[in-house]
Amino acid sequence: MAFEFTPYTPAPEFATPAAYFSMEFALDQALKTYSGGLGFLAGSHMRSVYELKQNVIGISILWSFGYYDQGRNEDQTMRADFRHKHYSFLQDTGLTFPITIHNAQVLVRALYLAPDTFGTAPMFFLTTDIPENDYLSRTISHHLYEADTAARVAQSILLGVGGGKLLDLLGRQTEVYHLNEGHGLPLAFYLYDKFGRDQQKVREHLVFTTHTPELAGNEEHPLDLLYKMSFFGTLNLEQVRALGIVENERVNYTLTALRFARISNGVSKVHGKVANEMWGHNAGISPIIAITNSQNGTYWRDKALHEALEANDDEALLARKRELKKQLFDIVADQTGTLLDPDALTLVWARRFAGYKRADLILRHFERFRKLVTDSGRPLQVIWAGKPYPKDYGAIGVFNSLIEQTKNFNTCAVLTGYELNLSAALKKGSDLWLNTPRFPREASGTSGMTAAMNGSISLSIPDGWIPEFARHGENSFLLPLADLHAADNVKDDFEAQGVLDVLENEIIPLYYGSPEKFLAIRKAAMREVEPEFESGRMATEYYERMYKVGS
């Protein structure tokens, strides 16, 4: 039977047809199409789209091997495993169509995820891993964030051009094309052709979200490579240069997206300011506003914990929290053989494992750390989890060093397999959520939002979304910032001391000496994180501030 796209009837206030392009989506534990925070954010957005019945389609790539499966070697160090994935819940649309990559035809097949499967927007996933393609073409959709530069460029073409072409094949009239990060930038050139090479017409329909608050993290490549890869579609070099997007014989994805978009946004108030400082001096860019990232409460919050909060039943809330801690500690014991105490103060550091996020900052003054985790009277338990990029050997080295440095402490554990389910267990089963990025490099960060929904209190550098939420000692604990102009090692020393100072002088005495005050902070975090940092607000804000065509 031929595929027929029949989405739900949208709510009248969200009727404008939009399409949301993202390299990764974290929609369900079973669907391995994400690496970290960008995917978690996109997944929550698509859940809120479904709840609000917004007229949005999600477009992504079906990664044959996912990101990777995080396992362990014999000596407990991290291992990246790559296994071919199969999904019975994705429907083959029967739509196979050609796109051009490196001046050659590559066939693309579209698979469909129906909204009711996981409670998301209708989703289409593109793959080149089909028998009709040669081996090299099939590998384009094998691995999320492929290390090879040409393969990464090909993936961008697949997302942008493949997604744009799919929408046309479906006969869907799309008013707003939303690029979540610059990965799908070739969409802009597909639309440029579609709209008769009228850049203003493209601007009317394209909006852009930037997530990267530092120049080095914004993807750019040599013009010559991109042209040879067919990145610009049917345009010749002279026509590409005439668009004013080439600087020093290179093309920056973020800057080009800003020049093709009608409106763009940073993902927190701090990041909105940083993005304007980074890009605002460039000619021809769109306005950059701030729409703070957020997470879906229905998916992330523990129901019983919130029922106790709403009933103001402290006894039930504490009993449920203890139960959630025990559930997490069963996972810890199964993975590591370490059995933790559900009555002890438990701190978690868990997120994408990148160097600037400083997973090991708390260990920097090791003797002070050792005293905290070996204090039998008022113990601190610490759990780490997160996936480094599989070719980021520096980050993998830090991950393995955490295992080595803490292996003799029966209050510490390092977990593998940081995906949606483990992330939820860590947020529900922790008392403190540690966030120590190097300021101001965390554009938003959303893990602390879902931790707060589950009564895990942020202990954080005031970066990203945190300044919009945190009140020290009331709903969070804030860490002092080093001088922004100091050397990195000086900053790390100062901010590591700050982590230990707040733990030693404030949090540990409060947890063990004044549990009713600690509970009050826990409850304030749960109450105050929603609705401001719940993704229904964010999805609504995108419609109101960015999806109004002609605004």
ROVO-490505 format. One line per 5 residues: number of its first residue (from 1); their letters; for each residue x, y, z of C-alpha. Coordinates in steps of 0.2 Angstrom, whole numbers. Example, Ala and Ser with C-alpha at 12.3 -4.5 7.8 and 13.67 -1.06 7.14 Angstrom:
! residues 2
1) AS) 62:-22:39; 68:-5:36
END
This chain:
! residues 551
1) MAFEF) 0:0:0; 7:17:-5; 12:28:9; 0:42:13; 5:56:25
6) TPYTP) -10:61:35; -4:70:51; -15:75:65; -26:91:64; -16:106:71
11) APEFA) -22:118:84; -28:134:75; -15:145:84; -1:133:78; -8:130:60
16) TPAAY) 7:138:51; 16:123:43; 34:121:49; 48:109:47; 62:107:60
21) FSMEF) 79:100:53; 91:93:66; 105:81:64; 100:72:80; 84:68:90
26) ALDQA) 82:59:107; 65:53:106; 65:36:114; 78:25:122; 75:12:108
31) LKTYS) 79:25:94; 98:28:94; 98:44:84; 107:56:96; 123:60:104
36) GGLGF) 119:72:118; 111:88:123; 106:94:105; 97:78:103; 89:79:120
41) LAGSH) 83:97:117; 76:92:99; 67:77:107; 58:87:120; 54:100:107
46) MRSVY) 45:87:96; 36:80:111; 29:97:115; 24:99:97; 14:84:99
51) ELKQN) 6:89:115; 1:106:108; -4:99:91; 8:111:82; 9:109:63
56) VIGIS) 28:104:63; 37:90:55; 53:84:61; 67:80:48; 83:70:52
61) ILWSF) 94:56:47; 92:37:52; 110:33:58; 113:14:54; 125:12:68
66) GYYDQ) 118:26:79; 131:37:88; 139:22:97; 136:10:111; 147:14:126
71) GRNED) 154:-2:134; 170:-7:144; 186:-15:140; 193:-29:152; 202:-16:163
76) QTMRA) 185:-6:165; 191:8:153; 179:14:140; 175:6:123; 165:12:109
81) DFRHK) 155:-1:100; 146:1:84; 132:-11:80; 119:-10:66; 102:-5:72
86) HYSFL) 85:-11:66; 68:-3:70; 52:-11:68; 42:4:72; 48:15:58
91) QDTGL) 38:14:42; 46:13:25; 37:26:15; 42:19:-1; 49:36:-6
96) TFPIT) 66:34:-14; 73:49:-23; 90:56:-29; 101:70:-23; 118:76:-29
101) IHNAQ) 133:73:-19; 151:76:-26; 143:78:-43; 136:60:-42; 118:54:-39
106) VLVRA) 115:47:-22; 98:39:-18; 89:43:-2; 75:33:6; 63:41:19
111) LYLAP) 56:32:34; 42:38:45; 39:38:63; 20:41:67; 16:53:81
116) DTFGT) 7:41:92; 22:29:93; 32:39:105; 21:55:107; 31:66:95
121) APMFF) 28:77:80; 27:67:64; 45:63:60; 55:58:44; 72:49:44
126) LTTDI) 83:49:29; 95:35:24; 107:32:10; 111:14:17; 101:5:4
131) PENDY) 106:-8:-9; 103:4:-24; 118:14:-18; 137:10:-20; 146:6:-3
136) LSRTI) 153:24:-1; 136:32:-3; 128:20:9; 141:25:22; 135:43:22
141) SHHLY) 121:39:35; 131:26:45; 138:36:59; 131:52:68; 145:65:67
146) EADTA) 157:56:56; 175:61:59; 180:62:40; 177:80:34; 170:75:17
151) ARVAQ) 158:63:25; 152:76:37; 149:88:22; 139:74:13; 128:71:29
156) SILLG) 124:90:29; 118:89:11; 108:73:15; 99:82:29; 97:99:20
161) VGGGK) 94:94:2; 86:77:6; 74:85:19; 69:99:8; 66:88:-7
166) LLDLL) 56:76:4; 44:89:9; 41:94:-9; 38:75:-14; 26:74:0
171) GRQTE) 16:89:-8; 17:97:9; 16:116:8; 29:122:21; 29:140:26
176) VYHLN) 44:139:39; 60:129:38; 69:129:54; 87:124:55; 92:118:72
181) EGHGL) 111:122:71; 120:124:55; 122:106:50; 107:106:37; 114:122:29
186) PLAFY) 112:115:11; 94:117:13; 96:136:11; 104:133:-7; 90:121:-11
191) LYDKF) 77:134:-6; 87:147:-16; 84:137:-32; 66:133:-27; 62:151:-25
196) GRDQQ) 70:157:-42; 86:162:-34; 78:175:-24; 87:177:-7; 74:188:0
201) KVREH) 61:174:-3; 72:161:6; 73:173:21; 55:174:22; 54:156:25
206) LVFTT) 70:151:34; 74:153:53; 89:147:62; 94:142:80; 113:143:84
211) HTPEL) 119:133:99; 138:136:99; 145:151:109; 163:151:103; 170:154:85
216) AGNEE) 180:138:85; 165:127:87; 155:134:72; 158:123:57; 167:130:42
221) HPLDL) 176:122:27; 186:128:12; 175:134:-2; 184:122:-14; 179:107:-4
226) LYKMS) 161:112:-2; 159:116:-20; 167:99:-26; 155:91:-14; 140:99:-22
231) FFGTL) 136:109:-6; 129:123:-16; 117:113:-27; 117:120:-45; 126:136:-41
236) NLEQV) 143:139:-50; 158:147:-40; 155:164:-46; 137:163:-41; 142:157:-24
241) RALGI) 154:171:-21; 141:184:-27; 130:179:-12; 143:187:0; 146:171:10
246) VENER) 164:167:6; 178:174:18; 196:169:16; 191:156:4; 180:147:17
251) VNYTL) 162:146:21; 156:147:39; 140:137:42; 133:148:56; 137:165:48
256) TALRF) 129:159:31; 113:153:40; 112:170:49; 113:178:32; 99:167:24
261) ARISN) 87:167:39; 74:180:42; 76:178:61; 88:168:72; 90:164:90
266) GVSKV) 102:160:104; 97:147:117; 97:157:133; 98:175:138; 117:174:141
271) HGKVA) 119:165:124; 108:178:115; 120:191:121; 136:181:117; 129:177:99
276) NEMWG) 126:195:95; 143:200:101; 151:186:91; 141:189:75; 133:206:76
281) HNAGI) 147:215:67; 144:205:51; 135:212:37; 118:205:31; 114:194:45
286) SPIIA) 97:192:53; 92:198:70; 97:186:84; 85:185:98; 85:173:114
291) ITNSQ) 73:159:116; 79:148:131; 80:130:128; 69:119:139; 64:101:142
296) NGTYW) 47:91:141; 40:89:159; 28:74:154; 43:64:148; 55:68:161
301) RDKAL) 47:71:178; 43:57:190; 24:56:192; 24:50:210; 37:63:216
306) HEALE) 26:77:208; 10:70:216; 18:71:233; 24:89:229; 7:95:224
311) ANDDE) -1:87:239; 12:95:250; 16:78:257; 34:79:263; 34:61:270
316) ALLAR) 28:54:253; 40:65:243; 55:60:253; 50:41:253; 48:42:234
321) KRELK) 65:51:232; 73:37:243; 65:24:232; 72:33:216; 89:33:223
326) KQLFD) 88:15:227; 83:11:209; 98:21:203; 110:12:215; 104:-4:208
331) IVADQ) 110:1:191; 127:7:199; 129:-9:208; 125:-19:192; 138:-10:182
336) TGTLL) 152:-7:194; 149:-18:209; 148:-3:221; 133:-2:232; 128:15:237
341) DPDAL) 118:21:252; 101:29:248; 102:40:264; 119:48:259; 120:64:250
346) TLVWA) 122:60:231; 130:71:218; 129:67:199; 139:74:185; 132:68:169
351) RRFAG) 131:75:151; 140:74:135; 158:72:139; 167:86:131; 183:94:138
356) YKRAD) 175:112:142; 162:104:153; 176:99:165; 170:82:172; 185:81:183
361) LILRH) 185:98:190; 179:92:207; 195:81:208; 207:95:205; 211:97:224
366) FERFR) 211:79:226; 215:78:245; 200:88:249; 189:78:238; 195:62:246
371) KLVTD) 190:68:263; 173:72:257; 170:55:249; 178:45:264; 169:54:278
376) SGRPL) 159:40:286; 149:52:297; 143:63:283; 148:55:267; 147:62:249
381) QVIWA) 143:50:235; 148:55:218; 143:47:201; 149:52:184; 142:47:167
386) GKPYP) 143:53:149; 148:49:131; 164:57:124; 165:59:105; 172:42:100
391) KDYGA) 187:50:92; 190:63:106; 204:54:114; 207:68:126; 189:67:133
396) IGVFN) 190:48:133; 206:50:143; 197:60:156; 183:47:157; 196:33:160
401) SLIEQ) 205:44:173; 190:46:183; 188:27:184; 206:25:189; 206:39:202
406) TKNFN) 190:34:211; 191:15:210; 196:13:228; 182:24:235; 166:14:239
411) TCAVL) 156:30:237; 161:34:219; 156:26:202; 158:30:184; 144:23:173
416) TGYEL) 143:19:154; 128:20:143; 123:38:145; 107:38:135; 89:43:139
421) NLSAA) 85:30:152; 101:31:162; 99:50:161; 82:49:168; 88:37:182
426) LKKGS) 102:49:187; 91:64:188; 78:55:198; 90:47:209; 102:61:214
431) DLWLN) 101:75:227; 114:87:218; 117:90:199; 134:97:196; 137:108:181
436) TPRFP) 155:115:179; 157:121:161; 170:134:157; 161:151:157; 154:157:145
441) REASG) 155:141:134; 138:133:139; 125:140:127; 111:133:137; 113:116:145
446) TSGMT) 97:108:149; 101:93:160; 99:104:176; 81:107:171; 76:89:171
451) AAMNG) 86:86:187; 76:100:195; 60:93:189; 65:77:199; 71:86:215
456) SISLS) 89:86:211; 96:103:215; 109:112:203; 126:115:210; 132:126:195
461) IPDGW) 143:138:187; 131:153:182; 131:149:163; 118:146:150; 100:145:157
466) IPEFA) 106:145:175; 106:164:178; 88:164:173; 83:152:186; 95:150:201
471) RHGEN) 94:159:217; 108:153:228; 102:143:244; 84:145:238; 82:134:223
476) SFLLP) 100:130:218; 118:132:223; 129:144:213; 148:142:211; 159:158:211
481) LADLH) 167:163:194; 185:166:191; 192:181:183; 186:179:164; 203:185:158
486) AADNV) 214:173:169; 223:158:162; 213:142:161; 223:133:175; 220:148:186
491) KDDFE) 202:148:183; 201:129:185; 210:130:202; 199:144:208; 182:136:202
496) AQGVL) 187:119:209; 190:127:226; 173:135:224; 164:118:221; 173:110:237
501) DVLEN) 169:126:247; 151:126:244; 150:107:247; 160:108:263; 153:124:270
506) EIIPL) 135:124:264; 127:109:256; 134:95:267; 130:104:284; 112:108:277
511) YYGSP) 109:90:271; 114:81:287; 111:95:299; 95:104:293; 86:91:282
516) EKFLA) 70:101:282; 79:116:274; 87:105:261; 70:98:257; 63:116:255
521) IRKAA) 77:120:242; 73:103:233; 54:108:233; 57:125:227; 68:119:212
526) MREVE) 54:107:207; 41:120:208; 50:134:200; 58:125:185; 41:124:177
531) PEFES) 33:131:166; 47:143:162; 59:129:158; 47:116:151; 47:114:132
536) GRMAT) 29:119:130; 34:137:133; 48:135:121; 38:127:107; 25:141:109
541) EYYER) 38:154:109; 45:148:93; 28:150:85; 25:167:92; 42:175:89
546) MYKVG) 49:165:74; 36:156:64; 26:171:59; 29:173:40; 29:191:35
551) S) 34:197:52
END
